[in-house]
Amino acid sequence: MKSWKREKDANIISGINITPLTDVMLVLLVIFMVTTPLLMEAAFKINLPRASTAERLSGKDITVSIAEGDVIYVNEEKVEMGGLKKTLGRFLKGDKGKMVVLKADRTILHGTVVKVLDIVKSSGVTRLSIAIEPENTN
């Protein structure tokens, strides 16, 4: 009598193929690498004052942001008030003609904004702009 077992069943490969798993992991890695910079801009929220004369600026500017609690950022890099001048010098890289955009939360005290403006001007910046949001003119 013949056995019910087939001969090709004896040659079954019982290993796990990790190629599909590797493909999925690489796709997820690429997705995270692409979306992370987009999420970094929303890392801190600044409620800018509104005005009807708001204009768009180029993306090559240096941004100095003052968030709630007097937390200062230069292009999303958190800095202390004392290290602001040195950090600005690093971002300017000798080009004093770069535009510096000041984004201050509307709840920040006027004195803090003036202090930051003074530091920015003393670092040699000649082009300075204050960021605002356009008013809704509905």
TAHUKA-V277842 format. One record per residue. RES is the residue in one letter. PSI is psi as a letter, one per 40 degrees, with the letter a starting at -180 (none if undefined). Layout:
{{RES,PSI} {RES,PSI}}
This chain:
{{M,i} {K,i} {S,i} {W,e} {K,h} {R,i} {E,d} {K,e} {D,d} {A,e} {N,f} {I,h} {I,h} {S,e} {G,i} {I,h} {N,h} {I,e} {T,d} {P,d} {L,d} {T,d} {D,d} {V,d} {M,d} {L,d} {V,d} {L,d} {L,d} {V,d} {I,d} {F,d} {M,d} {V,d} {T,d} {T,d} {P,d} {L,d} {L,d} {M,d} {E,d} {A,e} {A,d} {F,i} {K,h} {I,h} {N,g} {L,i} {P,i} {R,i} {A,i} {S,e} {T,f} {A,h} {E,i} {R,i} {L,i} {S,i} {G,e} {K,e} {D,i} {I,h} {T,h} {V,h} {S,h} {I,h} {A,i} {E,i} {G,e} {D,f} {V,h} {I,h} {Y,i} {V,h} {N,f} {E,e} {E,h} {K,h} {V,i} {E,i} {M,d} {G,d} {G,e} {L,d} {K,d} {K,d} {T,d} {L,d} {G,d} {R,d} {F,d} {L,d} {K,f} {G,e} {D,g} {K,e} {G,e} {K,i} {M,h} {V,h} {V,h} {L,h} {K,h} {A,h} {D,i} {R,e} {T,e} {I,h} {L,i} {H,d} {G,d} {T,d} {V,d} {V,d} {K,d} {V,d} {L,d} {D,d} {I,d} {V,d} {K,d} {S,e} {S,e} {G,e} {V,h} {T,d} {R,h} {L,h} {S,i} {I,h} {A,h} {I,i} {E,i} {P,i} {E,i} {N,h} {T,f} {N,none}}
